[in-house]
Amino acid sequence: MSLSGYSFKVSGPEGVRNSGWLGADRLFTTSEFQKRYSSVEVSLLTPKIALVPAQFFDPAAARPALAEVTAIREGDQVSSVALPEFGAVLVYSNSIDETLSRVISMSVLDENGKSAEVLPEMYYILKGLKDCPEYNKILASYMDGWLHLAVAQGRTLMLCNTFEAADFTTAEYFIFMVLKKLQLNPEVSTVCFRTPLTDAQEMSLYRYFKSVEVL
C-alpha cells in the first residue's frame, strides 16, 4: 500500500504549524523539511490497530492481541502507545509496505537532531476528539480505501475502528451504521474529518449531518 498524501505538524519558536495534506511530489521541496523543531508529529494511515484497556494490557501479549482483530504477517513489527485519557493502550503495526512515512520522519528532525516517531492515524484521531465542538464527537479520516473512525460522548469513548471502504459512499455507510448502533442522530451532530474532503464529499455529508468540519 502506498500513501497518496501526507501531513505533519511541527512546533517551534514560531508556534505550531500544520502542513495540511500534501502530495508525495512535495516531499523534498516543502520548506518545513529544511528546519528543526521542538516537536514533530508524523501520522500513518495504518488499519492495523487495536485498543486495549490499560488494566488488561500486557506488553508481552501485544502481538496476539492485535492478531485477534486484524491480519498481521510474520514479519510485521508491533508497537504500542498509551492513551491515559481513555484508560487504554493503542496496539498497532506500521508495517503496511510503504516507505514515505519513514522518509518524512527521518527528514523532519527535532532540535536535538532526533527523528520523529511515526504513529498511527488512529492515535491522532483519539487525541483529536477533544477538538470536536459538541458533546457527540465524531472524528474520521478517509484515504487509500480505509475509513478511520472514532466516536465519543463527552469524555466517554464509544467506538474506534477502521473499515475497508473502496469509495466514499461506502465510508459514509459505515459511519451511519455506527451512529445507528450507538443511537446517535446525525441530524443534530457535527461530523469532523482530519483528511481533506472534496466539495462533492462535503455536500454529501451535509445531506445527513447538521454540520461538517475539517480539523
C-alpha positions in Angstrom: 0.0 0.0 0.0 1.3 3.4 -0.9 0.4 6.8 0.6 -1.4 9.2 -1.7 -0.7 12.1 0.7 0.9 13.0 4.0 0.5 15.6 6.7 2.8 16.6 9.6 2.6 19.0 12.5 5.6 20.8 13.9 6.2 23.1 16.9 9.0 25.6 17.1 9.8 29.2 18.1 7.2 30.5 15.6 4.5 28.4 17.1 2.6 25.3 15.8 2.5 24.8 12.1 0.5 22.1 10.2 1.5 21.4 6.7 -2.0 20.3 5.6 -2.3 17.3 3.3 0.4 17.3 0.6 1.3 15.1 -2.3 4.4 12.9 -2.3 5.9 15.2 -5.0 6.3 17.9 -2.3 8.4 15.6 -0.1 11.8 17.3 -0.8 10.5 20.8 -1.7 8.4 21.7 1.3 10.1 24.4 3.3 9.3 22.7 6.6 11.7 19.9 5.8 14.6 22.4 5.9 14.2 23.3 9.6 14.3 21.7 13.1 11.5 21.9 15.6 10.8 21.3 19.3 8.3 18.6 18.4 7.3 16.8 15.3 4.3 14.6 14.6 4.0 12.1 11.7 0.8 10.1 11.1 0.5 6.9 9.2 -2.9 5.7 8.0 -2.5 2.1 9.1 -5.6 -0.1 9.6 -3.6 -2.5 11.8 -4.8 -1.2 15.2 -6.4 -2.4 18.4 -7.4 -0.5 21.5 -6.8 -2.5 24.8 -8.0 -1.4 28.2 -4.9 -0.4 30.2 -5.7 -2.8 33.1 -5.7 -5.7 30.7 -2.7 -4.7 28.6 0.4 -7.0 28.7 3.3 -5.8 26.5 4.3 -9.5 26.0 0.8 -10.2 24.6 0.6 -7.1 22.3 1.1 -9.1 19.2 -1.5 -11.8 19.8 -3.9 -9.0 20.9 -3.5 -7.2 17.6 -3.7 -10.5 15.6 -7.2 -11.1 17.2 -8.7 -8.1 15.3 -6.6 -7.6 12.2 -4.4 -9.7 9.8 -0.7 -9.3 10.6 2.1 -11.1 8.9 5.0 -12.9 10.5 7.5 -10.1 9.8 5.2 -7.2 10.9 6.5 -5.1 13.7 4.0 -4.5 16.5 4.2 -1.5 18.9 2.0 0.3 21.4 1.3 3.7 22.8 -0.6 4.7 25.9 -3.8 6.8 25.8 -4.3 7.6 29.5 -7.2 9.9 28.9 -9.2 6.8 27.8 -7.5 4.4 30.2 -6.3 2.4 27.2 -3.3 1.4 25.1 -3.3 1.5 21.3 -1.5 -1.5 19.9 -0.5 -1.1 16.2 1.7 -2.1 13.3 3.1 0.3 10.8 4.2 -2.5 8.5 2.0 -1.8 5.5 4.6 -1.9 2.8 5.1 1.9 2.5 8.2 3.9 3.0 7.1 7.6 2.7 6.3 8.0 6.4 9.8 6.7 7.4 11.4 9.1 4.9 9.4 12.0 6.4 10.3 11.0 10.0 14.0 11.0 9.1 13.8 14.3 7.2 12.0 16.4 9.7 14.1 16.4 12.9 13.7 18.0 16.3 16.1 20.4 17.8 18.3 17.6 19.1 18.5 16.0 15.6 16.2 13.2 16.6 13.8 11.7 14.0 10.1 11.9 14.6 8.2 8.8 15.8 5.6 7.6 13.2 2.3 6.9 15.0 -0.9 5.5 13.5 -3.6 7.9 12.4 -6.0 6.5 15.0 -3.7 7.8 17.7 -4.2 11.3 16.4 -7.9 10.8 15.9 -8.3 9.7 19.5 -6.2 12.7 20.7 -8.2 15.0 18.4 -11.7 14.0 19.7 -11.4 16.8 22.3 -11.3 19.3 19.5 -14.7 18.3 18.1 -17.1 21.1 19.0 -20.1 19.2 20.5 -21.0 16.6 23.1 -21.4 13.9 20.4 -17.9 13.8 19.0 -17.4 12.1 15.6 -14.0 12.2 14.0 -12.8 10.4 10.9 -10.1 10.1 8.3 -10.6 8.6 4.9 -7.8 7.8 2.4 -6.4 4.9 0.4 -9.6 2.8 0.8 -9.8 2.9 4.6 -12.1 4.8 6.9 -10.6 5.5 10.4 -13.4 6.4 12.8 -13.8 7.3 16.5 -16.9 8.3 18.3 -17.3 9.7 21.8 -19.9 11.3 24.0 -18.2 13.9 26.1 -15.1 12.2 27.5 -16.5 8.7 27.1 -15.2 6.8 24.1 -17.9 4.8 22.4 -16.0 3.4 19.4 -12.8 3.4 17.5 -12.3 1.2 14.5 -11.0 1.1 10.9 -13.2 0.0 8.0 -12.2 -1.1 4.5 -14.2 1.2 2.1 -13.5 1.2 -1.6 -15.2 4.5 -2.1 -16.5 7.4 0.0 -20.1 6.2 -0.3 -19.1 3.0 1.4 -17.3 5.0 4.1 -20.5 7.0 4.7 -22.4 3.7 5.0 -20.0 2.6 7.8 -20.4 6.0 9.6 -24.2 5.8 9.5 -24.1 2.1 10.6 -22.0 3.1 13.7 -24.2 6.0 14.6 -27.3 3.9 14.3 -25.8 1.2 16.5 -24.8 3.9 19.1 -28.2 5.6 18.8 -26.8 8.9 17.8 -28.8 11.2 15.5 -26.6 12.6 12.6 -29.2 15.4 12.0 -28.2 17.0 15.3 -24.5 16.1 15.1 -21.3 17.5 13.6 -19.0 15.1 11.7 -15.3 16.1 11.7 -12.6 14.9 9.4 -8.8 15.1 9.7 -8.3 14.3 6.0 -9.4 16.7 3.3 -12.9 16.4 1.7 -13.8 17.2 -1.9 -16.7 19.5 -2.4 -18.8 16.5 -3.5 -18.0 14.6 -0.4 -18.7 17.5 1.9 -22.1 18.2 0.2 -23.0 14.5 0.5 -22.3 14.6 4.3 -24.4 17.8 4.6 -27.4 15.9 3.4 -27.4 14.0 6.7 -25.4 15.9 9.3 -26.1 19.3 10.9 -22.5 20.4 10.2 -19.3 19.2 8.6 -15.8 20.3 9.7 -12.3 19.5 8.7 -9.9 19.9 11.6 
